Amino acid sequence: METGKNTINTTAVCIAAGGYPRLSMFDWLKDLGHSVEEPVPSLFTFNLPTGKTGMPGHPITDLMGITVTDVKVKITGTKLEEQGPLLITHWGLSGPAILRLSAWGAKELKEKQYDFGITINWIPEYNEQSLSGQFQQVRVERASQKISHKNPWGLPQRLWSFFLEQSEVNKEERWAGLSSKKQNRLIKQLCAGEYHVKGKTTFKEEFVTAGGIRLSEIDHLTMRSKMKPNLFFAGEIVNVDGITGGFNFQHAWTSGYLAAKAIAGSTSV
């Protein structure tokens, strides 16, 4: 094996270089006969622009730091949907629901150039129809109370105030006086809020790269190359990526263990 300074004589090489952001950076492995699935970012956060400027800064980002424990997020025009915790950040949206969604849709979102719409159901146990029925009950039970007081669905109070503002509900309005038009706006905000995503975290700030050495060209029991018998792979260099929860760490550890065990125990290398 030749480096930039000298030549190293060895019977086996294990490549554990991590993921590369550009396909051209795999050329040296292609020269060895391997095929490469194009690398794309995975496990990234969504940037929400403000108005027509395209710059991050949607009004909801003023609530950065707020976490909602269970939301449902769907990418418009696709089958991509995920449910779980969501975090509002300085630039947009993060949290397990967003990160998992970015993993399932890594290739599709790149094709969209990270410019797409999403809808968020902030209280996924309801849809617009069932929430409308719940509103009627709340209007009776809390008729004289101000709508801006503690909301009935356990949402963070600052987020509830944001939804009221977006729905043009005055903070002094009471449940009994809420018009049908404003109620429908508020229900829409809660169950089918529409947001436009434009951009993501800068490449290599995300956690994982999808893509890499094609799995069909590697013996998964030993991580040995099927093209070069003395060549082994481990970690993100191969086309494996997982959702949040430690799966990518586990793959790195397991593939490294399998490669090391094969190298140490093989009589042919």
C-alpha positions as CSV (number, residue, x, y, z in Angstrom):
1,M,0.0,0.0,0.0
2,E,1.5,3.3,-1.1
3,T,1.0,6.5,0.9
4,G,2.1,10.0,0.0
5,K,5.4,9.4,1.8
6,N,6.2,5.7,1.7
7,T,5.1,2.2,0.9
8,I,3.6,-0.1,3.6
9,N,3.8,-3.8,3.1
10,T,0.8,-5.6,4.6
11,T,-1.3,-8.7,4.0
12,A,-4.7,-7.0,4.5
13,V,-6.2,-3.5,4.5
14,C,-9.4,-2.5,6.3
15,I,-10.9,0.8,5.1
16,A,-12.8,2.6,7.7
17,A,-12.6,6.2,6.4
18,G,-16.2,7.2,7.1
19,G,-18.6,8.7,4.6
20,Y,-17.6,11.0,1.8
21,P,-19.7,14.0,0.7
22,R,-19.0,13.7,-3.0
23,L,-19.1,10.7,-5.4
24,S,-15.8,11.7,-6.9
25,M,-14.0,11.1,-3.6
26,F,-14.7,7.4,-4.0
27,D,-12.8,7.2,-7.3
28,W,-9.8,5.4,-5.8
29,L,-12.2,2.6,-4.6
30,K,-13.8,2.5,-8.0
31,D,-10.3,1.9,-9.4
32,L,-10.2,-1.3,-7.3
33,G,-13.3,-2.5,-9.1
34,H,-16.0,-1.5,-6.6
35,S,-19.3,0.2,-7.4
36,V,-20.5,3.1,-5.2
37,E,-24.0,4.3,-4.4
38,E,-24.0,8.0,-4.6
39,P,-23.5,9.6,-1.1
40,V,-26.3,11.8,0.2
41,P,-26.8,13.4,3.6
42,S,-29.0,11.7,6.2
43,L,-30.2,12.6,9.6
44,F,-30.3,16.4,9.0
45,T,-32.6,19.2,10.3
46,F,-34.9,21.3,8.2
47,N,-34.5,25.0,7.6
48,L,-37.6,27.1,7.5
49,P,-37.3,30.4,5.4
50,T,-39.1,33.6,6.0
51,G,-41.3,35.1,3.3
52,K,-39.8,35.3,-0.1
53,T,-36.2,35.9,1.0
54,G,-35.4,32.2,1.3
55,M,-33.3,33.0,4.4
56,P,-34.0,31.0,7.5
57,G,-36.1,32.9,10.0
58,H,-39.7,31.7,9.9
59,P,-41.7,33.3,12.7
60,I,-42.0,29.9,14.5
61,T,-38.2,30.0,15.0
62,D,-38.7,32.7,17.6
63,L,-39.9,29.7,19.8
64,M,-36.5,28.0,19.5
65,G,-35.9,25.5,22.3
66,I,-39.5,24.4,22.5
67,T,-40.0,20.6,22.3
68,V,-43.3,18.9,21.5
69,T,-43.3,15.3,22.6
70,D,-45.5,13.8,19.9
71,V,-46.2,15.3,16.4
72,K,-46.8,13.8,13.0
73,V,-44.9,15.3,10.1
74,K,-45.6,14.6,6.4
75,I,-43.7,15.7,3.4
76,T,-46.1,17.1,0.9
77,G,-46.6,15.1,-2.3
78,T,-44.8,12.0,-1.0
79,K,-45.6,9.0,1.2
80,L,-42.9,10.1,3.7
81,E,-44.4,10.5,7.1
82,E,-43.0,10.3,10.7
83,Q,-44.3,10.7,14.2
84,G,-42.4,11.5,17.4
85,P,-40.8,14.3,19.3
86,L,-40.0,17.6,17.5
87,L,-37.7,20.4,18.5
88,I,-38.0,24.0,17.2
89,T,-34.6,25.5,16.5
90,H,-33.0,28.8,15.6
91,W,-33.1,27.8,11.9
92,G,-36.2,25.6,11.7
93,L,-37.1,22.1,12.9
94,S,-35.2,19.2,14.4
95,G,-35.8,16.3,16.9
96,P,-36.3,12.6,16.3
97,A,-39.4,13.0,14.1
98,I,-37.5,15.3,11.7
99,L,-34.2,13.3,11.8
100,R,-35.9,10.0,11.1
101,L,-37.9,11.6,8.2
102,S,-34.7,12.9,6.7
103,A,-33.2,9.4,6.9
104,W,-36.2,7.7,5.2
105,G,-36.2,10.4,2.5
106,A,-32.5,11.0,2.1
107,K,-32.4,10.4,-1.7
108,E,-35.8,11.8,-2.4
109,L,-35.1,15.0,-0.5
110,K,-31.8,15.5,-2.3
111,E,-33.7,15.2,-5.6
112,K,-36.0,18.0,-4.4
113,Q,-32.8,20.0,-3.7
114,Y,-34.1,20.3,-0.1
115,D,-36.9,22.6,-1.2
116,F,-40.3,21.1,-0.3
117,G,-43.5,21.5,1.8
118,I,-44.4,19.7,5.0
119,T,-47.6,19.5,7.1
120,I,-47.5,19.1,10.8
121,N,-50.1,17.7,13.1
122,W,-49.2,19.0,16.5
123,I,-51.8,16.8,18.3
124,P,-51.8,13.6,16.2
125,E,-54.4,11.9,18.2
126,Y,-56.8,14.2,16.4
127,N,-57.6,15.0,12.8
128,E,-59.4,18.1,11.7
129,Q,-62.8,16.5,11.9
130,S,-62.4,15.0,15.4
131,L,-60.7,18.2,16.7
132,S,-63.7,20.2,15.5
133,G,-65.9,18.1,17.7
134,Q,-63.6,18.6,20.6
135,F,-63.6,22.3,20.1
136,Q,-67.4,22.3,20.5
137,Q,-67.1,20.6,23.8
138,V,-64.3,23.0,25.0
139,R,-66.4,26.0,24.0
140,V,-69.2,24.8,26.3
141,E,-66.9,23.8,29.2
142,R,-64.7,26.9,29.1
143,A,-67.2,29.4,27.6
144,S,-66.2,32.3,29.8
145,Q,-62.5,31.6,29.8
146,K,-60.0,33.4,27.6
147,I,-58.7,31.3,24.8
148,S,-55.2,32.5,25.4
149,H,-55.2,30.8,28.9
150,K,-53.8,27.3,29.3
151,N,-54.8,25.2,26.2
152,P,-56.7,22.0,26.6
153,W,-54.2,19.8,24.6
154,G,-51.1,20.2,26.7
155,L,-49.1,22.1,24.1
156,P,-46.4,24.5,25.3
157,Q,-48.0,27.8,26.1
158,R,-45.8,29.9,23.9
159,L,-46.6,27.6,21.0
160,W,-50.3,27.9,21.7
161,S,-50.0,31.7,21.7
162,F,-48.2,31.4,18.3
163,F,-51.0,29.4,16.8
164,L,-53.6,31.9,18.1
165,E,-51.6,34.8,16.6
166,Q,-51.3,32.9,13.2
167,S,-55.1,32.3,13.3
168,E,-55.8,36.0,14.1
169,V,-57.4,35.1,17.5
170,N,-57.1,38.0,19.9
171,K,-55.6,37.1,23.3
172,E,-58.7,38.7,25.0
173,E,-61.2,36.5,23.1
174,R,-63.2,34.0,25.0
175,W,-64.1,30.5,24.0
176,A,-67.8,31.3,23.7
177,G,-67.1,34.1,21.3
178,L,-64.7,32.3,18.9
179,S,-66.0,32.7,15.4
180,S,-66.3,29.7,13.1
181,K,-63.8,31.2,10.7
182,K,-61.1,31.7,13.4
183,Q,-61.9,28.3,14.8
184,N,-61.3,26.6,11.4
185,R,-58.0,28.5,11.1
186,L,-56.9,27.4,14.5
187,I,-57.8,23.8,13.8
188,K,-55.9,24.0,10.5
189,Q,-52.8,25.3,12.4
190,L,-53.0,22.5,14.9
191,C,-53.8,19.5,12.7
192,A,-52.4,20.4,9.3
193,G,-50.0,23.3,9.7
194,E,-48.2,24.0,6.5
195,Y,-44.5,25.0,6.4
196,H,-42.0,25.4,3.6
197,V,-38.6,23.8,4.0
198,K,-35.7,25.3,2.1
199,G,-32.3,24.0,3.0
200,K,-30.9,21.8,5.7
201,T,-27.9,21.7,7.9
202,T,-24.6,22.2,6.1
203,F,-23.3,18.9,4.7
204,K,-21.1,17.1,7.3
205,E,-22.9,18.9,10.1
206,E,-25.5,16.2,9.7
207,F,-24.9,12.9,11.5
208,V,-24.7,10.3,8.8
209,T,-24.0,9.9,5.1
210,A,-26.2,7.5,3.1
211,G,-24.5,5.8,0.2
212,G,-21.1,4.2,-0.2
213,I,-19.6,0.9,-1.3
214,R,-22.4,-1.3,-2.7
215,L,-23.4,-4.1,-0.2
216,S,-23.6,-6.8,-2.9
217,E,-19.8,-6.5,-3.3
218,I,-19.0,-7.2,0.3
219,D,-19.3,-10.4,2.3
220,H,-21.5,-9.3,5.2
221,L,-20.1,-12.0,7.5
222,T,-16.5,-10.9,7.2
223,M,-16.7,-7.4,5.6
224,R,-14.3,-8.7,3.0
225,S,-14.4,-7.3,-0.5
226,K,-15.6,-9.7,-3.1
227,M,-13.4,-7.9,-5.6
228,K,-10.2,-7.8,-3.7
229,P,-9.8,-10.7,-1.2
230,N,-7.3,-8.8,1.0
231,L,-9.5,-5.7,1.3
232,F,-12.0,-5.2,4.1
233,F,-14.5,-2.4,4.9
234,A,-16.0,-1.1,8.1
235,G,-18.4,1.7,9.1
236,E,-19.9,4.5,7.1
237,I,-17.8,3.8,4.0
238,V,-20.3,1.2,3.0
239,N,-23.9,1.8,1.9
240,V,-25.5,1.4,5.4
241,D,-27.3,4.2,7.3
242,G,-29.8,4.0,10.1
243,I,-32.3,6.2,11.9
244,T,-31.6,7.8,15.3
245,G,-31.2,5.5,18.3
246,G,-27.6,4.3,18.1
247,F,-28.0,2.2,15.0
248,N,-25.2,3.9,13.1
249,F,-22.8,3.5,16.0
250,Q,-23.8,-0.1,16.3
251,H,-23.1,-0.8,12.6
252,A,-19.7,0.9,12.9
253,W,-18.8,-1.2,15.9
254,T,-20.2,-4.5,14.5
255,S,-18.7,-4.1,11.0
256,G,-15.3,-3.2,12.6
257,Y,-15.5,-6.3,14.8
258,L,-16.3,-8.6,11.9
259,A,-13.5,-7.2,9.8
260,A,-11.0,-7.5,12.6
261,K,-12.0,-11.0,13.4
262,A,-11.8,-12.1,9.8
263,I,-8.4,-10.5,9.3
264,A,-7.0,-12.1,12.5
265,G,-8.5,-15.5,11.9
266,S,-7.9,-15.9,8.2
267,T,-5.1,-18.2,7.0
268,S,-5.2,-16.7,3.5
269,V,-4.1,-13.2,4.5
